[in-house]
Amino acid sequence: MNDLYTQVITVFLGFFAIMNPIANTAAFAGLVGDKPKTEQIKIAAKALIITFIVILSFSLLGKAIFHLFGITISALRITGGILVFLVGYHMLNGHGSKLHSAENKDETDVAVSPLAVPLLAGPGTIATAMNYSSSGEISGILVTVSVFAVLCIITFICFIFSSNILAVIGKSGLSIVTRLMGLILAVIGMQMVIVGITEVVSTMT
């Protein structure tokens, strides 16, 4: 039971850090803050449903993707760890990562792009989901999907109350949150790389 709690907490912190609901709330407000509240709710709901479907697909099909392309779990952990580390490194320095950017905000449907992809379901999020569910066991997939669903609900609430949240924390608070999430991400990414390299070395000995 303790192992399950540890796994749930680890997965939650990993997803929370890489999705960074607080920072993405600022992006959401910047993209749709001038729209009516009802439309903001529709956009937030659509973006998070798409995000959940994307992550669910990669969580369920992760093992099949490995077999199809001849990818090993170790390779995924090393590559995914590097991606997650880079996102965390940029956040730690107070900058948004280009892997999760909102440069295409002139798109007709902001719920799909840039909100769902790449802000919420970017390469780092996908790599994290595949890494956590890569064991192929039902429990690992269920924990990953369930925790991500909870995080989507939390993010949805943050989006709906974006103006209130940003008014409370201010720019300095947002910067502190972003840097803290960046530190957590950098550590998680490095841990993924270490585990991946250790697995490769153990197969060679």
TIDO-550017 format. One record per residue (C-alpha): residue number from 1; residue in one letter; x, y, z. Coordinates in Angstrom, 3 decimals, decimal comma. Example, Ala and Ser with C-alpha at 12.3 -4.5 7.8 and 13.67 -1.06 7.14 Angstrom:
2
ATOM   num   residu       east      north         up
ATOM     1        A     12,300     -4,500      7,800
ATOM     2        S     13,670     -1,060      7,140
***
This chain:
205
ATOM   num   residu       east      north         up
ATOM     1        M      0,000      0,000      0,000
ATOM     2        N      2,859      2,360      0,815
ATOM     3        D      4,357      1,634     -2,601
ATOM     4        L      1,045      2,611     -4,215
ATOM     5        Y      0,915      5,884     -2,292
ATOM     6        T      4,515      6,615     -3,259
ATOM     7        Q      3,752      5,878     -6,909
ATOM     8        V      0,650      8,100     -6,886
ATOM     9        I      2,546     10,998     -5,281
ATOM    10        T      5,484     10,601     -7,685
ATOM    11        V      3,238     10,535    -10,761
ATOM    12        F      1,200     13,497     -9,498
ATOM    13        L      4,281     15,627     -8,793
ATOM    14        G      5,765     14,731    -12,169
ATOM    15        F      2,634     15,683    -14,095
ATOM    16        F      1,929     18,728    -11,923
ATOM    17        A      5,422     20,081    -12,487
ATOM    18        I      5,466     19,556    -16,235
ATOM    19        M      1,907     20,825    -16,825
ATOM    20        N      2,408     23,633    -14,288
ATOM    21        P     -1,287     24,627    -13,967
ATOM    22        I     -0,436     27,995    -12,393
ATOM    23        A      1,878     29,111    -15,211
ATOM    24        N     -0,484     27,741    -17,858
ATOM    25        T     -3,307     29,640    -16,181
ATOM    26        A     -1,416     32,814    -17,067
ATOM    27        A     -1,101     31,587    -20,664
ATOM    28        F     -4,818     30,741    -20,717
ATOM    29        A     -5,724     34,199    -19,446
ATOM    30        G     -3,499     35,790    -22,072
ATOM    31        L     -5,108     33,776    -24,869
ATOM    32        V     -8,803     33,983    -23,946
ATOM    33        G     -8,993     36,529    -21,136
ATOM    34        D    -10,927     38,961    -23,330
ATOM    35        K    -13,661     36,424    -24,159
ATOM    36        P    -16,962     35,967    -22,254
ATOM    37        K    -16,895     33,647    -19,226
ATOM    38        T    -19,116     31,033    -20,895
ATOM    39        E    -16,781     30,839    -23,885
ATOM    40        Q    -13,748     30,586    -21,596
ATOM    41        I    -15,364     27,589    -19,886
ATOM    42        K    -16,029     25,902    -23,247
ATOM    43        I    -12,457     26,493    -24,435
ATOM    44        A    -10,970     25,239    -21,147
ATOM    45        A    -13,152     22,116    -21,195
ATOM    46        K    -12,340     21,324    -24,839
ATOM    47        A     -8,589     21,874    -24,328
ATOM    48        L     -8,431     19,581    -21,301
ATOM    49        I    -10,571     16,855    -22,872
ATOM    50        I     -8,229     16,813    -25,878
ATOM    51        T     -5,221     16,817    -23,561
ATOM    52        F     -6,592     13,868    -21,579
ATOM    53        I     -7,343     11,883    -24,769
ATOM    54        V     -3,805     12,474    -26,066
ATOM    55        I     -2,167     11,358    -22,814
ATOM    56        L     -4,573      8,421    -22,439
ATOM    57        S     -3,687      7,249    -25,960
ATOM    58        F      0,054      7,351    -25,314
ATOM    59        S     -0,376      5,688    -21,904
ATOM    60        L     -2,359      2,801    -23,396
ATOM    61        L     -0,437      2,438    -26,656
ATOM    62        G      3,012      3,069    -25,218
ATOM    63        K      4,032     -0,590    -25,239
ATOM    64        A      2,660     -1,121    -28,773
ATOM    65        I      4,613      1,922    -29,968
ATOM    66        F      7,774      0,426    -28,445
ATOM    67        H      7,311     -2,839    -30,367
ATOM    68        L      6,331     -1,092    -33,603
ATOM    69        F      9,426      1,108    -33,728
ATOM    70        G     11,771     -1,218    -31,844
ATOM    71        I     12,136      1,246    -28,965
ATOM    72        T     13,334      0,071    -25,566
ATOM    73        I     12,009      1,395    -22,266
ATOM    74        S     15,536      2,472    -21,357
ATOM    75        A     15,788      4,593    -24,513
ATOM    76        L     12,452      6,222    -23,701
ATOM    77        R     13,513      6,985    -20,136
ATOM    78        I     16,808      8,533    -21,245
ATOM    79        T     15,269     10,594    -24,069
ATOM    80        G     12,177     11,508    -22,055
ATOM    81        G     14,372     12,405    -19,098
ATOM    82        I     16,433     14,768    -21,249
ATOM    83        L     13,256     16,428    -22,577
ATOM    84        V     11,809     16,822    -19,090
ATOM    85        F     15,138     18,132    -17,785
ATOM    86        L     15,325     20,749    -20,570
ATOM    87        V     11,788     21,960    -19,832
ATOM    88        G     12,675     22,175    -16,134
ATOM    89        Y     15,969     23,931    -16,851
ATOM    90        H     14,261     26,687    -18,851
ATOM    91        M     11,594     27,099    -16,166
ATOM    92        L     14,235     27,187    -13,437
ATOM    93        N     15,829     30,127    -15,222
ATOM    94        G     12,496     31,922    -15,341
ATOM    95        H     11,793     31,228    -19,021
ATOM    96        G      9,145     29,156    -20,737
ATOM    97        S     10,458     26,189    -22,702
ATOM    98        K     10,134     26,204    -26,496
ATOM    99        L      8,810     22,641    -26,128
ATOM   100        H      5,758     24,104    -24,408
ATOM   101        S      5,213     27,450    -26,089
ATOM   102        A      2,166     29,439    -27,124
ATOM   103        E      3,605     31,130    -30,155
ATOM   104        N      0,768     30,080    -32,452
ATOM   105        K     -1,950     31,997    -30,645
ATOM   106        D     -3,422     33,296    -33,909
ATOM   107        E     -4,892     29,842    -34,585
ATOM   108        T     -8,668     29,840    -35,046
ATOM   109        D     -9,192     27,262    -32,280
ATOM   110        V     -6,906     28,032    -29,345
ATOM   111        A     -8,377     25,090    -27,408
ATOM   112        V     -6,586     22,678    -29,754
ATOM   113        S     -3,447     24,702    -30,373
ATOM   114        P     -1,662     26,067    -28,469
ATOM   115        L     -3,621     25,161    -25,303
ATOM   116        A     -4,016     21,376    -25,664
ATOM   117        V     -0,895     20,926    -27,795
ATOM   118        P      1,802     21,872    -26,943
ATOM   119        L      1,062     23,783    -23,720
ATOM   120        L     -0,641     20,940    -21,827
ATOM   121        A      0,171     17,822    -23,850
ATOM   122        G      3,665     18,701    -24,996
ATOM   123        P      6,563     16,311    -25,639
ATOM   124        G      7,581     16,399    -21,980
ATOM   125        T      4,076     15,468    -20,780
ATOM   126        I      3,806     12,654    -23,328
ATOM   127        A      7,250     11,297    -22,427
ATOM   128        T      6,373     11,430    -18,722
ATOM   129        A      3,086      9,571    -19,291
ATOM   130        M      4,770      6,865    -21,377
ATOM   131        N      7,536      6,495    -18,800
ATOM   132        Y      5,124      6,062    -15,880
ATOM   133        S      2,928      3,567    -17,768
ATOM   134        S      5,765      1,782    -19,611
ATOM   135        S      5,789     -1,205    -17,244
ATOM   136        G      2,748     -2,449    -19,149
ATOM   137        E      1,044     -3,487    -15,926
ATOM   138        I     -2,588     -2,500    -15,485
ATOM   139        S     -1,878     -0,874    -12,118
ATOM   140        G      0,787      1,422    -13,587
ATOM   141        I     -1,481      2,510    -16,440
ATOM   142        L     -4,466      3,017    -14,116
ATOM   143        V     -2,448      5,151    -11,697
ATOM   144        T     -1,013      7,246    -14,541
ATOM   145        V     -4,383      7,844    -16,212
ATOM   146        S     -6,275      8,421    -12,948
ATOM   147        V     -3,729     10,893    -11,578
ATOM   148        F     -3,634     12,755    -14,889
ATOM   149        A     -7,455     12,949    -14,905
ATOM   150        V     -7,382     14,524    -11,435
ATOM   151        L     -4,746     16,995    -12,597
ATOM   152        C     -6,884     17,899    -15,635
ATOM   153        I     -9,757     18,729    -13,262
ATOM   154        I     -7,435     20,877    -11,119
ATOM   155        T     -6,160     22,661    -14,236
ATOM   156        F     -9,736     23,236    -15,434
ATOM   157        I    -10,601     24,892    -12,111
ATOM   158        C     -7,467     27,054    -12,351
ATOM   159        F     -8,424     28,120    -15,878
ATOM   160        I    -11,975     29,041    -14,856
ATOM   161        F    -10,738     31,195    -11,982
ATOM   162        S     -7,667     32,443    -13,865
ATOM   163        S     -8,324     36,140    -13,276
ATOM   164        N     -8,768     35,591     -9,514
ATOM   165        I     -5,650     33,400     -9,203
ATOM   166        L     -3,411     35,808    -11,115
ATOM   167        A     -4,709     38,732     -9,083
ATOM   168        V     -3,745     36,938     -5,852
ATOM   169        I     -0,283     35,587     -6,719
ATOM   170        G      0,872     38,421     -8,984
ATOM   171        K      3,850     38,322    -11,341
ATOM   172        S      6,415     37,661     -8,609
ATOM   173        G      4,384     34,744     -7,249
ATOM   174        L      4,028     33,299    -10,729
ATOM   175        S      7,797     33,536    -11,221
ATOM   176        I      8,459     31,724     -7,919
ATOM   177        V      5,996     28,931     -8,765
ATOM   178        T      7,520     28,518    -12,229
ATOM   179        R     11,054     28,228    -10,817
ATOM   180        L      9,992     25,716     -8,146
ATOM   181        M      8,218     23,573    -10,742
ATOM   182        G     11,325     23,855    -12,916
ATOM   183        L     13,530     22,535    -10,110
ATOM   184        I     11,205     19,568     -9,537
ATOM   185        L     11,122     18,835    -13,266
ATOM   186        A     14,897     19,005    -13,631
ATOM   187        V     15,323     16,509    -10,785
ATOM   188        I     12,644     14,169    -12,188
ATOM   189        G     14,225     14,348    -15,644
ATOM   190        M     17,675     13,564    -14,292
ATOM   191        Q     16,267     10,647    -12,289
ATOM   192        M     14,684      9,236    -15,456
ATOM   193        V     18,043      9,494    -17,250
ATOM   194        I     19,888      7,805    -14,371
ATOM   195        V     17,370      4,923    -14,261
ATOM   196        G     17,579      4,508    -18,041
ATOM   197        I     21,392      4,474    -18,121
ATOM   198        T     21,506      2,069    -15,165
ATOM   199        E     19,224     -0,334    -17,029
ATOM   200        V     21,383     -0,167    -20,159
ATOM   201        V     24,591     -0,770    -18,173
ATOM   202        S     23,033     -3,713    -16,313
ATOM   203        T     22,098     -5,418    -19,597
ATOM   204        M     25,685     -5,065    -20,822
ATOM   205        T     27,236     -6,747    -17,780
***
